[in-house]
Amino acid sequence: MKEKGRLIKGICLTAALTFGLTGCGKKNLLDPGDPVSLTVWHYYNGSQQAAFDSLVEEFNNTVGREKGIYVQGYSQGSVSDLETAVRDAIGGKVGADPMPDIFSSYADTAYEVEQAGALANLSDYMDDKELEKYVDSYIEEGCIASDGTLRIFPTAKSTEIMMINRTDWEPFAEAAGVSLEDLKTIEGVTEVAQAYYQWTDSQTPDVPEDGKAFYGRDAVANYFVVGMQQLGVEIFQVENGKVTLNTPKEQLKRLWENYYVPMVKGYFGAYGSFRSDDVKTGDLLAYTGSTTSAMYFPDQVELDNGSHAIDYIVTTAPVFADGEQYAVQQGAGMVVGKSDEKHEYAAVEFLKWFTEVDHNLQFGCVSGYLPVMKEAGSREKLDQVIEEHELEVAPKTYDCLTTIFDELEGMTLYTNKSFQNGSAARKVLEYNLADKAAADREAVVEAIDQGKSLEEASAPFVTDEAFEEWYTSFCDALNDAVSEQE
């Protein structure tokens, strides 16, 4: 990453030294003749779960057996299901399972659990040399304790990429005179999407205003958080767990113009659960989503009148024109429940093993997650692990990972710090504008069905007055979301 990223050491390194590091001297806590049993809750399913289970089995049969650690992993279903199970366990809900020793957690949820005093201090079990091996911003994200110590162990991360239906993109690009270069900026994507709508509309001159959407995005909250960061604004500025909202009108107008306006006009779209679903149904040609979404990018488009095979293109996610090269940093880490020293130490020993270069890249080859150690983040290291372990890697996943590895030097990965009611604030970013865009698009389509042109139908929704009205309601919603801070 940029030098700026390298300078982020995170207060964890200082805090770890301040509060004392004893991990290297705790080996006598374990006894191979009396192994410690650890329970891990996660949200992996399908091939991701199979890859995780395989690594757990390898650990149990090697290092775990030697040290006296036995790990059992359990999928809780979805991320939401996992969070509910954790909250029920912490709250002692009747019928809830006991708290696991380790569980997958995003920063906002981990922050809630930390506030309840239920997380182990991982800085007690890692020294500065060990912490230095991990990507600085990943460690910084995990330092959610009030004293700056580590609570979230980075295990697998992701960022965003753009994936494109190459097969249907190429004839359009040739006809419209556009190129992949035009998709490097968010404004460029908006312009290309308008051209695609007009081009597809022209294919059926006897049917007015039946153009198709070109682009969509998963995780609208990421668009706000990272988009504002690209424009020089940290929307959630957090100090000591308290947030200051930064919502300048000029920057938010650019986000509105390049998401809401093209959504209302039908240049962008969101139809299925995920945008990869929309590519499969032919409703979109391109989308921005997580690196882990690569495995879901379809091999063919299925239309009412038949289907056809498609190829793909992977590129980095677009950035605002003249904006800084920020990309989202996301992906759950693992946290260790506060218990006794022996279980906590054993849990950290497993997590260290899981995040070693070879093991972490083996998991990433299947899941699309990025490895967390600095040494692992390169095409050369990935190729080495694939060759040594004779791994079969899906081309889409490989291309997705190597695209990011090749561009990491020019990126700064960013995620906002955790704060009280952070989950509620993020939901405002995710749904406030997206829900309005969906509802207003329906009104535009209804007006078109009644004989209006697209410009006539959309005109009331894209005025400065319409933006001002949304801006006020958006700021009010964000303030309400964080107003319960103590």
Beta strands, then each sheet from edge to edge (+ up, - down):
strand 1: 36-42
strand 2: 69-75
strand 3: 102-105
strand 4: 152-153
strand 5: 160-165
strand 6: 215-217
strand 7: 236-239
strand 8: 242-245
strand 9: 286-290
strand 10: 300-303
strand 11: 306-309
strand 12: 312-316
strand 13: 326-328
strand 14: 333-336
strand 15: 412-414
sheet 1: 2+ 1+ 3+ 14- 4+
sheet 2: 6+ 9+ 5- 12+
sheet 3: 7+ 8-
sheet 4: 10+ 11-
sheet 5: 13+ 15+
end
